[in-house]
Amino acid sequence: MYKHCLRSNLRVRLEIRNMQRLSFRERQVVVLKEMGHTTAEIARRLGLTPGTVATLYNRARAKGFEVVAVIPGEALLPPEPEGEETEG
C-alpha cells in the first residue's frame, strides 16, 4: 500500500487502535483482514462461514477501530548517493 513512497529495505508497521472495543473473534478477523487475507481464507482458517467473517468485520468497523501505518522517519529520506562520505 505504501511501498511506492518508501525505500525498499525499511518496514512499515501497522498498528490497530481501539482494539479493546472488539470481541476476541472480531480482533482475529480484523488482524487477518489487515494482513491481506480474503474473507474465504479467514473463514477456512478460523472454522467459520464467509458470512460470519463478513458480519464480524462489519461489526468491528462499526465499533470504530483504526489502522495506522507507522513509518520509520528514515524511510522518507532519499537514499544517500553512492561513493560519498557522510559527515560525522
C-alpha positions in Angstrom: 0.0 0.0 0.0 2.8 2.4 0.9 5.7 0.8 -0.9 5.8 3.3 -3.8 6.9 6.1 -1.5 9.3 4.2 0.8 12.8 2.7 0.4 12.5 -1.0 -0.1 14.7 -2.1 2.8 12.6 -0.5 5.5 9.4 -1.9 7.0 6.1 -0.2 7.6 4.4 -1.4 10.8 0.6 -1.4 11.0 -1.0 -0.5 14.3 -4.6 -1.3 15.1 -6.1 1.2 17.5 -9.2 0.9 19.7 -8.9 -3.0 19.7 -10.2 -3.0 23.2 -13.6 -2.3 21.9 -13.7 -5.5 19.8 -14.5 -9.1 20.8 -11.8 -11.7 20.5 -13.3 -13.1 17.3 -13.6 -9.6 15.8 -10.0 -9.0 16.7 -9.0 -12.2 14.9 -10.9 -11.2 11.8 -9.5 -7.6 11.7 -5.9 -8.7 12.1 -6.2 -11.3 9.3 -8.0 -8.8 7.1 -5.4 -6.2 7.6 -2.7 -8.8 6.8 -4.3 -9.1 3.4 -6.3 -12.4 3.8 -9.5 -12.8 1.9 -12.8 -13.5 3.6 -12.7 -17.1 2.3 -9.2 -17.6 3.7 -10.2 -16.2 7.1 -13.3 -18.4 7.2 -11.2 -21.5 6.5 -8.5 -20.6 9.0 -11.0 -19.8 11.8 -13.5 -22.5 11.0 -16.3 -20.0 10.3 -18.5 -19.4 7.3 -17.6 -16.4 5.0 -20.9 -14.8 6.0 -19.9 -14.9 9.7 -16.5 -13.4 8.9 -18.1 -10.6 7.0 -20.5 -10.0 9.9 -17.7 -9.9 12.4 -15.7 -7.5 10.2 -18.6 -5.2 9.7 -19.4 -5.2 13.5 -15.7 -4.3 14.2 -15.8 -1.5 11.7 -19.0 -0.1 13.4 -17.1 -0.1 16.7 -14.5 2.3 15.2 -11.1 0.6 15.1 -8.4 2.4 13.3 -5.5 1.1 11.3 -2.4 3.3 11.4 0.8 2.9 9.3 3.8 3.6 11.4 6.6 4.6 9.1 10.2 5.0 10.3 11.5 8.5 9.7 14.4 7.4 7.6 12.0 5.8 5.2 11.0 9.2 3.9 14.6 10.4 3.2 16.2 9.9 -0.2 19.0 7.3 -0.2 22.5 8.7 0.2 24.4 9.0 -3.0 26.9 6.1 -3.5 30.5 6.9 -3.1 30.1 10.0 -0.9 31.2 10.0 2.7 28.7 11.2 5.4 29.6 13.9 7.9 30.2 12.6 11.4 
